[in-house]
Amino acid sequence: MFDIGWPEMMILVVAALVVLGPERLPGAIRWTAQSLRQVRDYASGATSQLRSELGPELDELRKPLDEFNELRKPLNDLRGMTPRSMVTKHLLNGDDSLFTGNFDTPGGTSSPDAATSYTPPAAAPPKPLAHNEKPPIDFDAT
């Protein structure tokens, strides 16, 4: 839920020590732990009460949520993909030597036919416009 590591935790403890002082810090920690435990007990009690009252109807309510989560699974697979990794994977067939500069590695395209396997077609230069000629309009781009 919260992404708090040890360095952040130590900063919070030091800040609490400065704000509360050493004499009130143990009581504040004790109060926070009791409050969190009580909230957790309330949440688990409400969940168990809801399950006991709804019974099999709860499964019917959860079915659309499960279907929605199944639809979201492909999106979760893309979560770790960055533009660089997508280009590397799909356009360069996993060869990241273009980004890393390591062209001599086995994953690099050091073979001559791999480097010349694709050449983009040469585009014809655009024709200059005549005097008072309006440029073409691309309605999809505007």
N, C-alpha and C positions, 0 to 999 in steps of 0.2 A: 504494500500500500504506500508506505513512505520509503523513499530511497535514501535512508540516512545510514552512513557508514560510521566507522569508529572516529575518524577525524572530526566529523560534524557533531557526533555525540560528545566528544571532549570539549568542543567549543561551547556547546549548550551547557555543559556542566560548569565550565569556568564562568560563563556569563551568569548562570544562576547563582554561583558562589559569590560573584561580585555584587549582584543585585540583592540577593536575600541575606547573604552573610553566612558564616559557618554555623551559627547557632540555630538558624531557622531552616537551613537546607535539608537536614534529615527529615524533619516534619513535612516539608513540602514534597519530598520524594515519596514518603509514606502515603500522603494524601493523594498524590497523583496515581500511585499504584492501586490504591483502594478504589479510586474513581474509575479507572480503566477496567478493573476487575468487575465492578458493579455494572458498568455499561455492557461489558461482554456477557454477564449473566442475564441482563435484561434482553439483549438481542437473542441469545440462545433460547430463553424462555418464550419470547414472542414467536420465534421460528417453530419451536416444538408445539406451542399452542395452536398456531396456524395449521400445522400439519395434522394435529389431532382433530381439529374442527372441520377442515376441508376434506381430509382423507383422500379418496381417489380423484376427487375433483381437482386437487392440486396438480396431479399429473397431467390432466387435460389443460390446465393453465400453463404448465411448463412446456408443453409440446411445441407451441409456436416459438418460444424462446430458444429451444433446442434446435429447431429448424433454422432460425435466424443465425445461431452460432455456427451451424454447418455451412451456411452461405458465406460467413465471414472468414472461414479458414483460409481460402486462397488469398485473401487480403493480408492475413497475418504472415503468410509466407513471403510477401513482398515487403514487409516492414523493415527487414534488415538490408534491403537492396538500396544502394545509393546510385546516383547517376553513373558514377565511375564504374561500379561493379556491374551495372546493367550493360554498359557499353562493352566492358571487358568480356562479359559472358556471351552476349548475343552477337555483337558485331565483330569482335576480335577472336572469337572461339576460345576464350579463356586466356589469351596471351596478353599479359599486362606490361610487356616490355615498353610499350609506348608511354605509359605513365611512370614507370620506375626508371627507365633509361638503361636497364640491363638487357642489352641486345644479344649478348653472348651466352645467355642462359639457355638450357634445353627447351624451355617454354617459349623462347623468343622466336621470331620469324627470321632465322638466319639463312634458311635455304633459299636459293634464287627463285624457284617456282612458287614458293609460298608468298614471296614479296610481290611477284608479278601476277598473282592469280586473279586480281580484280583491278581493272582500270576504269575509272568513271568515264562516261562518254563526254566528248568535248562539246560544249554548248556553243551554238552559233552566236556571234556578237549581235546585240540588238541593233535594228535599223534606226538611224537617227530620225527624229521627227522633222517634218517639213515646217516651213514658216506658218505660224498661226494654226498648227495642227494640235488637236487636243490629245493628250496621252490616253491610252486605253485604261479603263477602270475595271478593277477586279472586285466585283460585288461581294465575293466571299471574304475578301480580306478587309473590306471597309465596314 
